[in-house]
Amino acid sequence: MKIAFCFPGQGSQDVGMGRAIAAEFPAARSAYDEASEAVGFDVARLCFEGSIEDLTRTELQQPALVATSIACLRAVRTLGIEPDYVIGHSVGEYSALAAADAIGAGEAVALVRERGEAMAEAARQTPGAMAAVIGLDDAVVEELCGAIDGVWPANYNCPGQVVVSGENAAVDRLIEEAAARGARKTVKLRVSGAFHSPLVARAAERLRPALSGASWRDPAPPFMSTVSARLEDAQRIGSLLVEQLTGPVRFTQAVRGLVKDGAETFVEIGPGQVLSGLLRRCDRSLRTISVGDPESLRKLEDTLSAA
């Protein structure tokens, strides 16, 4: 039975995230100490006591999410459980790369701090919007984006759920067109910019030097990129993470690639259960388990020992 560890991105944050697991596992608490040293502020206090408003700010949310995912990962590893693959959604790719020892935990958090600041600044300079389109084939959403200037596919989350990103008026028009084409639901996301689109190209250029200068190592276990939907090595990681900022997250395609390679169990490590829901929509035969607190960690141990 092959296991993939998967790591969430923005939208999975919650007040108090990581507090219980850090209190019970010293290894988990150490992740917050390393993160705080890397970014120059108290990440543990932000995660454990911060308001949802603070945790929704892109420049704070990203290091908080990655630190919490790494903390939960360290708790999982106290059980001796290791994956055959790692995968992350958007900023979750940094957590996945830290899990695969392609980069140190502190350096990963420092990079996402810079990433969050770059994205927030790009969003202020070039405002935009994002919306989830539910109930249409991916090809139909792609067709709509191709017919409307200023909007692009941003996240292929699961079959029948594509997030689009772009200029405010273009996103509004796509929502209208999607409804006319039979979309079951469209939801405008509460985000500060048009992420994963060309509108945030300034963020990619700002982050490029840091990513190209990072000390990347070949991932072990293998890292499935949600940019290329392929297993990738150290030589490509930096350029892919730059491309990630302005290109779509191909989570659906990447999950299918892992399933083709034999992955049957996906363990979502970090706050929330967003990815577990998407995974079940990608393939109902998959076993999915979310680990974000001590209770769910014990459930993981029981589930895997019974398999």
Secondary structure, DSSP 8 states (H G I E B T S, - for coil): -EEEEEE--TT---TTTTHHHHHH-HHHHHHHHHHHHHHTS-HHHHHHH--HHHHHSHHHHHHHHHHHHHHHHHHHHTTT---SEEEESTTHHHHHHHHTTSS-HHHHHHHHHHHHHHHHHHHHHS--EEEEEESS-HHHHHHHHHHSTTEEEEEEEETTEEEEEE-HHHHHHHHHHHHHTT-SEEEE---SS--SSGGGHHHHHHHHHHHHHS-----SS-EE-TTTSSEE-HHHHHHHHHHHHHS-B-HHHHHHHHHHTTEEEEEEESSSSHHHHHHHHH-TT-EEEEESSHHHHHHHHHHHHH-
